Amino acid sequence: MTKELTQERRQSSAPANTPFAGYGPAVIRPSSAAASFSSGPHLDSNGVASVIHDAARIANWDHVLQLCESHPEAASYAGRDGWTALHHACSRRCPRADVVEALIRAYPEALLQEEEKSWLPLHYACRFKAPREAVYLLLYMFPDSGRIAVET
């Protein structure tokens, strides 16, 4: 072991009973996803901001609900892959029916919006076992859309 590494081990603040005992503090570098999120919301070709999409992507349900009430037009944002905030809520098993309902009310067209693999939010809700209340809202909040989604 080099002299520098030995000195670094002595200056460590890690507890003695951990595998990292004797080493200096960890350096955590942000991932590219975190770096792109911290740069602020993106705008689509219509000038719609990605704020609700970004909050749903990181499962910040309180923020999604707040934004659906204050900026419902932002629920129409779809990423390059075609995912809307509703896709993210369904794939992340959003435990709050009020959030799913707010997303649907803000942008009901998302119920039938396909992403790059031609999956609807309902497909993700079923695949990732979203709560029953969320699936119920996807099917019955707008019955015509729910019926079309099932037939797809």
N, C-alpha and C positions, 0 to 999 in steps of 0.2 A: 504494500500500500504506500502511495506517495505521501510525502510530508504534508502537502496541501490538503489532501483528502482526510488525513488524520486530524489536522487542525479543524477542518470543516465538521467532522464528526463530533469533536469536543464542544463546538459551539451550538450544537443542535438543541432544539426545544422539544423534540419528539419524546413521548414517554418511553421509559426504559423497557417496558414490556411489549413494545410493538415491533414489527419487522423493520420499521424505519428508524429505530432508535439509533442515535448517534449521527444521523444525517441532518443536514440543514433543512430549512423549510422548503416545501414543494413549490415549484413554479408552475402555475396553471395558466395555460395559454387558451384564449377563447377559440372555439371552433369557428369554422367559416359561417355556419348557420347562425351562431350567436352574434358574430360580427355583423352579418347582414341585417339581423333583426335590430341591432342597436343603431344602425344607420338611419332609422326612421322608416315610416311607411312607404311602400311603393305605390305608384299610380298606374292604373291600367290605361288602355287606349282612350277610354271615355273620361279619364281624369278622376276615377273613383279610387279612394285610398284603401290600402290593405289593412287598416287598423283592426277591424273585427277578425279578419282572416288570421292575422298574426297572433292575436290574443287567443283564438281558438286553437291554433297550431301548438301553442305552449300550454294549453288547458287552463287558462286563466278565466274561469267561468264567471266570476263576479264582474270582471272587466268586459267580457263579451256581452253580458246582460246590460250593463250600463251603456255600452256603445250602441247596442241595438235600439235602446230607447232614445239616445241623444243623436245618433247618426245612422238611422236605418238604411240609408242609401249605400253605406259602406258594406253592407251584407252582400251586395251583388258582386263584389270583387272576386275574381277567380285567378288563381296563380297560373303560371305557364303550363302546369300539368292539368289544368281544368278544375282543380279542387277549389271548392268554396268553403266558407267557414262551417257550413252544415256538414260537408264531407268530413272535415276535421273533427267536429263534435261527435259524429257517429263512429268514426274510426277510433276515437279515444274514449269511447264508452262514457260520454258525458253523463254524470250521475244526476243531473238536475233537469227535470222536465221543463221547468220555467225557462231555461236557457234555450233548449231545443225549440220550444214554442216561440220564443222571441226571435230566433233566427228564421223560423218559417214565416212568421208574420212580417218580418222586415223584408224578406225576399222569397216569396212562395215559389218562384221559378226555380229555385235551387233544388226543389224536390225532384225535378226532371232533368237537371243538368248533369250530363255525363262528363266524366273526367277522361283522361287519355286512354284508359283501358275499357271505356264504355260502362263504367260502374256508376250507379246512382248512390246518393247518400243511404238509401234503404239497403243496398247491397252491403255497404260497410257496417251498417247497424247490425245486420244479421251475421255477417262474417265475424265481427268482433264482440258479439253478444251484448249489444247495448241494452240498457234497462228497458223493461217491457213498456214503460210509459213513453219512452222516446220512440219506440217502434210504433206504438199506437198513434202517436201524433203524426208520424211520417205517413201512416196509412189513412188516417181518418180526419185530420184537420182540414184537408182539402180532398174530399173523397174522390173526385175525378182524377186528380193527380195521383192519389194512392192507388187507384185501380190501374192507371196507365203504368205506374212503376212496377206493379206486380206482374203485369202482362209483358214487361220488357225482359 
